[in-house]
Amino acid sequence: MKPGLFFRSFRFAASLASLPMLANLVSGADPATAEPPTSWVDPDTGHRVVRLTREPGSDSFYFNFNGYTPDGKRMAYTTPAGIFVLNLTTLESKQVVAGSKAIVVGHRTPTIYYTRTAKDTGVVTLWATDLDTGAARKLADLPPRSSVATINADETLAAGTLIEGDANAGGAYDGTGGGTGRMSGTNLGEPVNKTEMMLKRLASKLPMTLFTADLRTGQVRKLIEHSTDWLNHEQFSTTDPTLLMYCHEGMWWLVDRLWCIRTDGTQNQLVHRRTMEMEIAGHEWWGGDGKTIFYQLHYPHGMLSSFIASYNVETGERVWLHYTPDQSSIHDNSSPDGKLFCGDGDNHSPWIFLFRPGLVKDRGTLGEHLIKGGSLESEKLVNMAKHNYRLEPNPSFTPDQKWIVFRSNMFGPDYAFAVEVAKAPKP
């Protein structure tokens, strides 16, 4: 059975299993105490939705972290108990790692990478577990106050950042984000003071190092040292093991966010330079080709100009795909072949979206290094009106591009769901 086809064979049983929950919703029963449905067709869109996970508090990965095995048959996800892996054919899951912080699934091998922090010493170690055999191995001891966020395409390097020395002795930043106001133990969401925390962290100008760690030897190499910019969101290219994207973190109107650097420390370059006051760019990700960087670009509030923008690191080509306020999302993402996009909506446009891009036809424009323009045609897939957007849905296409995975608290606790790109057959 091909990846993704499990949903079709699963429909009948899943729809039957969902009937008690749907009956509770109709009768006014408290949905928090009832089992959420395992499958339904969204009445507003006609698209089938499947609940992938069974554990309250379970989440699919952040939108630009790979959670899929190279063969596309399994997906890693997190729960309060640790890291699980889901078989995308049978929907069977199993725990593979307890009490650790997931990074990504490898692009070359079915391996989950993660870090562990010792409670008594605070020492951070980097680990890997084979999803076939369950065998775990320690890869590296990391420097103090460090974190790792990405593994490169051939799984030879990790990349992360650290706060240098005892620069934080005054407590300007505690290394955890300092967020307060978690919704519950099974519904994490963003901290209520996130903006305050980010402004405080940016202003603290703590010296930082961007580094790589060799997964074979454990050797740490420093790429950028003594930066008082807040370095964050490292992402290796999906195909080029020597190319690393990272960001200057902070409120987007205060930073030139998107950067790239080679793993030998050369070619450190800014990807997008702001040209207007209050212009913002961010929530960046690599396209499936490993050459294209996508990101959200917004002109100042009131100008109604927002784009999914892209930059090809080999050719320098830039494309801006315009979308309207009723198509806005916290995060967007691209299909593996780069032909489709998806979005997770927001409080003003609470939907899971599918986007089909279209370019403006060029009639022979004169000029060099011009940006290609286009727009996005949207289709609504899931009504998210009952979702609390303090939990970011973080959409991603499955490797076969037939489903979009997202997380939601529409039934109370977090769960991971998938919506079919094609409309469900009419009964």
C-alpha positions as CSV (number, residue, x, y, z in Angstrom):
1,M,0.0,0.0,0.0
2,K,1.4,3.4,-1.0
3,P,1.9,6.0,1.8
4,G,-1.3,7.9,2.3
5,L,-3.6,5.2,1.0
6,F,-4.2,4.1,4.6
7,F,-6.7,6.9,5.0
8,R,-9.0,5.5,2.3
9,S,-9.0,2.0,3.8
10,F,-9.4,3.5,7.2
11,R,-12.4,5.7,6.4
12,F,-15.3,3.3,7.1
13,A,-14.1,2.1,10.5
14,A,-13.0,5.6,11.4
15,S,-16.3,7.2,10.5
16,L,-18.1,4.6,12.7
17,A,-15.8,5.3,15.6
18,S,-16.5,9.0,15.3
19,L,-20.3,8.6,15.7
20,P,-20.4,8.7,19.6
21,M,-18.4,11.9,19.6
22,L,-20.6,13.5,17.0
23,A,-23.7,12.5,18.9
24,N,-22.2,14.1,22.0
25,L,-21.7,17.4,20.1
26,V,-25.3,17.3,18.9
27,S,-26.7,16.6,22.3
28,G,-24.6,19.3,24.0
29,A,-22.3,16.9,26.0
30,D,-19.0,18.3,27.1
31,P,-16.5,17.4,24.3
32,A,-13.6,17.6,26.8
33,T,-14.8,14.4,28.5
34,A,-15.6,12.5,25.3
35,E,-13.3,10.7,22.8
36,P,-12.7,13.0,19.8
37,P,-13.7,11.6,16.4
38,T,-11.2,9.7,14.5
39,S,-12.6,10.8,11.1
40,W,-15.1,13.1,9.6
41,V,-15.9,15.1,6.5
42,D,-15.8,18.8,7.2
43,P,-19.3,20.1,6.4
44,D,-18.1,23.5,5.3
45,T,-15.4,22.3,2.9
46,G,-16.2,18.7,1.9
47,H,-12.7,17.5,2.8
48,R,-12.1,14.5,5.0
49,V,-10.2,15.0,8.3
50,V,-8.5,12.1,10.2
51,R,-7.2,12.2,13.7
52,L,-3.8,10.7,13.6
53,T,-2.8,10.5,17.3
54,R,-4.6,9.1,20.3
55,E,-2.6,10.6,23.2
56,P,-4.0,13.8,24.7
57,G,-1.3,16.5,24.4
58,S,0.2,14.9,21.2
59,D,1.6,17.2,18.5
60,S,3.0,16.9,15.1
61,F,6.3,18.7,14.5
62,Y,6.9,22.4,14.0
63,F,6.1,23.3,10.4
64,N,9.7,23.4,9.1
65,F,11.1,20.4,11.1
66,N,11.0,17.2,9.2
67,G,8.9,14.5,10.9
68,Y,8.7,11.9,8.1
69,T,10.9,9.0,7.4
70,P,12.7,8.9,4.1
71,D,10.3,6.3,2.6
72,G,7.3,8.4,3.6
73,K,5.7,5.6,5.6
74,R,6.1,6.9,9.1
75,M,5.8,10.1,11.0
76,A,7.3,11.1,14.4
77,Y,5.4,13.1,16.9
78,T,5.6,14.3,20.5
79,T,3.6,13.6,23.6
80,P,4.0,14.6,27.2
81,A,5.6,11.2,27.7
82,G,8.2,11.6,24.9
83,I,8.6,10.9,21.2
84,F,6.4,8.5,19.3
85,V,6.4,7.2,15.7
86,L,3.2,6.6,13.7
87,N,2.8,4.1,10.9
88,L,1.0,5.9,8.1
89,T,-0.4,2.7,6.7
90,T,-1.9,1.2,9.8
91,L,-2.1,4.2,12.2
92,E,-0.4,2.1,14.8
93,S,2.1,4.1,17.0
94,K,4.8,3.3,19.5
95,Q,6.9,5.2,21.8
96,V,10.6,5.3,20.8
97,V,12.1,7.9,23.2
98,A,11.1,8.9,26.7
99,G,11.4,12.4,28.1
100,S,13.6,14.1,25.4
101,K,13.4,17.1,23.1
102,A,12.9,16.0,19.5
103,I,14.9,17.7,16.7
104,V,14.1,16.1,13.3
105,V,13.8,12.8,11.5
106,G,16.8,12.2,9.2
107,H,16.5,12.8,5.4
108,R,18.7,9.8,4.6
109,T,17.9,7.2,7.3
110,P,14.9,6.4,9.5
111,T,16.5,8.0,12.5
112,I,15.0,10.4,15.1
113,Y,17.5,12.9,16.5
114,Y,16.9,14.5,19.9
115,T,18.6,16.0,23.0
116,R,18.6,15.2,26.6
117,T,19.3,17.6,29.5
118,A,20.5,16.2,32.8
119,K,18.3,17.5,35.6
120,D,21.1,17.7,38.2
121,T,23.9,19.3,36.0
122,G,22.0,20.9,33.1
123,V,24.4,19.2,30.7
124,V,22.9,18.7,27.2
125,T,23.7,15.6,25.1
126,L,22.8,14.8,21.5
127,W,21.3,11.4,20.7
128,A,19.8,9.3,17.8
129,T,17.5,6.4,17.8
130,D,16.9,4.0,14.9
131,L,13.2,3.9,14.2
132,D,13.5,0.3,12.8
133,T,15.5,-1.3,15.5
134,G,15.0,1.0,18.5
135,A,18.8,1.2,19.0
136,A,19.8,4.5,20.7
137,R,23.3,6.0,20.6
138,K,24.8,9.2,22.1
139,L,26.4,11.4,19.5
140,A,27.9,14.4,21.3
141,D,28.2,16.2,24.5
142,L,27.1,19.8,23.8
143,P,28.5,23.0,25.3
144,P,26.7,24.6,28.3
145,R,23.6,26.7,27.5
146,S,23.4,25.2,24.0
147,S,20.6,23.9,21.9
148,V,20.5,21.9,18.6
149,A,17.8,22.6,16.0
150,T,18.7,20.8,12.8
151,I,20.5,17.9,11.2
152,N,22.0,18.2,7.7
153,A,21.0,16.3,4.6
154,D,23.6,13.5,4.8
155,E,23.2,13.2,8.6
156,T,26.9,14.0,9.4
157,L,26.4,17.4,11.2
158,A,24.0,19.0,13.7
159,A,23.8,22.8,14.1
160,G,22.7,24.9,17.0
161,T,23.5,27.9,19.1
162,L,24.8,28.7,22.6
163,I,24.9,31.7,24.9
164,E,28.6,32.3,25.7
165,G,30.3,32.0,29.0
166,D,28.4,33.4,32.1
167,A,26.9,36.2,30.1
168,N,23.5,35.5,31.5
169,A,24.6,35.6,35.1
170,G,22.3,38.6,35.7
171,G,19.3,36.6,34.6
172,A,18.3,38.6,31.6
173,Y,17.3,35.4,29.9
174,D,16.8,32.0,31.4
175,G,17.4,30.0,28.3
176,T,13.9,28.6,28.2
177,G,12.0,31.5,26.7
178,G,10.6,32.7,30.0
179,G,7.1,32.1,28.8
180,T,4.2,32.0,31.3
181,G,0.5,31.1,31.0
182,R,0.5,27.6,29.6
183,M,-3.1,26.5,28.8
184,S,-2.8,23.1,30.4
185,G,-0.6,20.0,30.6
186,T,-2.1,18.7,27.4
187,N,-2.6,22.0,25.5
188,L,0.7,23.8,25.5
189,G,0.3,26.8,23.1
190,E,2.3,29.9,23.0
191,P,3.1,31.8,26.2
192,V,0.8,34.7,27.0
193,N,3.8,37.0,27.4
194,K,5.7,36.0,24.3
195,T,6.0,39.5,22.9
196,E,7.4,40.8,26.2
197,M,9.8,37.9,26.3
198,M,11.1,38.4,22.8
199,L,11.6,42.1,23.3
200,K,13.5,41.5,26.5
201,R,15.6,38.8,24.9
202,L,16.5,40.9,21.9
203,A,17.4,43.9,24.1
204,S,19.7,41.8,26.3
205,K,22.2,41.4,23.5
206,L,23.7,38.3,25.0
207,P,26.8,37.1,23.2
208,M,26.1,33.9,21.2
209,T,27.8,31.3,19.1
210,L,26.4,29.5,16.0
211,F,28.1,26.0,15.9
212,T,28.0,22.6,14.2
213,A,28.6,19.3,15.9
214,D,30.0,16.4,13.9
215,L,27.8,13.4,14.4
216,R,30.6,10.9,13.9
217,T,33.2,12.4,16.2
218,G,31.3,14.8,18.4
219,Q,33.6,17.6,17.5
220,V,32.1,21.1,17.8
221,R,33.0,23.8,15.2
222,K,32.2,27.5,15.7
223,L,30.7,29.2,12.7
224,I,29.9,32.6,14.2
225,E,31.2,33.8,17.6
226,H,30.5,36.7,19.9
227,S,27.3,37.8,18.0
228,T,25.1,40.0,20.1
229,D,22.3,39.4,17.6
230,W,19.9,36.7,18.8
231,L,20.7,33.7,16.6
232,N,17.9,31.1,16.2
233,H,15.9,28.8,14.0
234,E,18.8,27.0,12.3
235,Q,17.7,24.9,9.3
236,F,20.0,22.8,7.0
237,S,19.1,22.6,3.3
238,T,17.1,19.4,2.6
239,T,19.6,18.4,-0.1
240,D,22.9,20.3,0.4
241,P,24.7,19.1,3.6
242,T,27.0,22.2,3.6
243,L,24.3,24.9,3.5
244,L,22.7,26.2,6.7
245,M,20.0,28.8,7.1
246,Y,19.5,30.7,10.4
247,C,17.8,33.8,11.6
248,H,18.4,36.9,13.6
249,E,15.5,36.4,16.0
250,G,13.2,39.1,17.5
251,M,10.1,41.0,16.6
252,W,10.2,40.9,12.8
253,W,10.1,44.7,12.3
254,L,13.3,45.1,14.4
255,V,15.6,42.6,12.5
256,D,16.8,41.6,9.1
257,R,15.9,38.0,9.9
258,L,16.9,35.6,7.1
259,W,20.5,34.5,6.7
260,C,22.6,31.6,5.1
261,I,26.1,30.4,5.8
262,R,28.3,27.5,4.7
263,T,29.4,24.9,7.2
264,D,33.0,26.0,6.8
265,G,32.0,29.5,8.0
266,T,32.1,31.1,4.5
267,Q,29.4,32.8,2.4
268,N,27.5,34.3,5.4
269,Q,24.8,36.4,3.6
270,L,21.5,38.1,4.2
271,V,18.7,36.6,2.2
272,H,16.1,39.4,2.5
273,R,16.8,43.0,3.4
274,R,13.9,45.2,4.6
275,T,13.3,48.3,2.5
276,M,10.2,49.8,4.3
277,E,9.5,50.9,7.9
278,M,7.4,48.2,9.7
279,E,8.1,45.7,6.9
280,I,8.4,42.2,8.3
281,A,9.7,38.9,6.9
282,G,10.0,35.5,8.6
283,H,8.6,32.0,9.2
284,E,11.1,30.7,6.7
285,W,11.6,27.2,5.4
286,W,13.5,25.2,2.8
287,G,11.6,23.9,-0.3
288,G,11.9,20.3,-1.2
289,D,14.6,21.0,-3.7
290,G,16.9,22.2,-1.0
291,K,17.7,25.3,-3.1
292,T,14.7,27.5,-2.5
293,I,14.1,29.4,0.7
294,F,10.4,30.3,1.2
295,Y,9.2,32.9,3.8
296,Q,6.3,35.1,4.6
297,L,6.7,38.8,3.6
298,H,4.3,41.5,4.9
299,Y,4.3,45.2,4.1
300,P,3.1,47.6,6.9
301,H,-0.3,47.1,8.3
302,G,-3.0,48.7,6.2
303,M,-1.2,48.2,2.9
304,L,-2.9,44.8,2.3
305,S,0.3,43.5,0.7
306,S,1.4,40.1,1.9
307,F,3.3,37.4,0.1
308,I,4.8,33.9,0.2
309,A,8.2,35.0,-1.1
310,S,11.1,32.8,-2.2
311,Y,14.8,33.0,-3.0
312,N,16.8,30.5,-5.0
313,V,20.3,30.2,-3.5
314,E,21.8,29.0,-6.8
315,T,20.2,31.3,-9.4
316,G,19.2,34.3,-7.2
317,E,15.7,34.2,-8.6
318,R,13.0,35.7,-6.4
319,V,9.3,35.1,-6.6
320,W,6.6,36.9,-4.6
321,L,3.1,35.3,-4.5
322,H,0.5,37.7,-3.2
323,Y,-2.3,36.8,-0.9
324,T,-5.1,38.7,0.7
325,P,-6.0,39.2,4.4
326,D,-8.6,36.5,4.3
327,Q,-6.0,34.1,3.2
328,S,-3.5,34.8,6.0
329,S,-1.9,32.2,8.2
330,I,0.5,31.9,11.1
331,H,2.6,29.5,9.0
332,D,2.6,28.5,5.4
333,N,4.4,25.6,3.9
334,S,5.1,24.1,0.4
335,S,4.5,20.6,-1.1
336,P,7.6,18.5,-1.7
337,D,7.5,19.3,-5.4
338,G,7.0,23.0,-4.8
339,K,3.8,23.2,-6.8
340,L,1.3,23.7,-4.0
341,F,1.2,25.6,-0.7
342,C,-0.8,25.3,2.5
343,G,-1.5,27.6,5.4
344,D,-2.9,27.1,8.9
345,G,-5.0,30.3,9.2
346,D,-5.2,32.6,12.2
347,N,-7.8,34.2,14.5
348,H,-9.0,36.3,11.6
349,S,-9.1,33.6,9.0
350,P,-9.5,30.3,11.0
351,W,-9.0,27.7,8.3
352,I,-6.5,25.2,7.0
353,F,-5.9,26.4,3.5
354,L,-4.6,24.9,0.3
355,F,-3.0,27.4,-2.1
356,R,-2.4,27.0,-5.9
357,P,0.1,29.6,-7.2
358,G,-0.1,31.4,-10.5
359,L,2.5,33.7,-12.0
360,V,1.9,37.0,-13.8
361,K,2.7,36.5,-17.5
362,D,5.9,38.4,-18.4
363,R,5.5,40.3,-21.7
364,G,9.2,41.0,-22.1
365,T,10.1,43.3,-19.2
366,L,13.4,45.1,-19.5
367,G,15.7,44.9,-16.5
368,E,17.9,42.6,-14.5
369,H,17.4,40.8,-11.2
370,L,13.7,41.6,-11.2
371,I,11.3,39.8,-8.9
372,K,8.7,37.5,-10.5
373,G,5.2,38.3,-9.3
374,G,2.1,36.1,-8.8
375,S,-0.8,35.3,-6.6
376,L,-2.4,32.4,-4.7
377,E,-5.7,30.9,-5.3
378,S,-7.0,29.5,-2.0
379,E,-9.2,26.5,-1.1
380,K,-10.5,26.0,2.5
381,L,-9.9,22.5,3.8
382,V,-10.8,22.6,7.5
383,N,-12.9,24.9,9.6
384,M,-10.7,25.9,12.6
385,A,-13.3,28.2,14.3
386,K,-13.1,26.0,17.5
387,H,-9.3,26.0,17.5
388,N,-7.4,28.2,20.1
389,Y,-4.6,29.8,18.0
390,R,-2.3,30.1,21.0
391,L,-1.5,26.6,19.7
392,E,0.0,27.1,16.3
393,P,-1.3,24.4,13.9
394,N,2.0,24.1,11.9
395,P,0.8,22.5,8.6
396,S,2.9,20.2,6.5
397,F,2.3,18.1,3.4
398,T,2.7,14.3,3.7
399,P,5.5,13.0,1.4
400,D,2.9,11.8,-1.1
401,Q,1.3,15.3,-1.1
402,K,-2.2,13.8,-0.7
403,W,-2.7,15.0,2.9
404,I,-1.8,18.0,5.1
405,V,-0.9,17.3,8.7
406,F,-1.6,19.8,11.4
407,R,-2.1,20.0,15.1
408,S,-5.2,21.3,16.9
409,N,-6.9,21.8,20.2
410,M,-10.4,22.0,18.7
411,F,-11.5,19.1,21.0
412,G,-9.7,20.4,24.1
413,P,-6.3,18.7,24.3
414,D,-3.7,18.8,21.5
415,Y,-3.9,16.1,18.8
416,A,-2.3,15.7,15.3
417,F,-4.7,15.6,12.4
418,A,-4.5,15.2,8.6
419,V,-6.9,16.6,6.0
420,E,-7.1,15.2,2.5
421,V,-6.2,17.5,-0.3
422,A,-8.8,16.0,-2.6
423,K,-12.4,16.4,-1.7
424,A,-14.2,13.4,-0.2
425,P,-16.6,11.6,-2.5
426,K,-20.2,12.7,-2.1
427,P,-22.3,10.1,-0.3
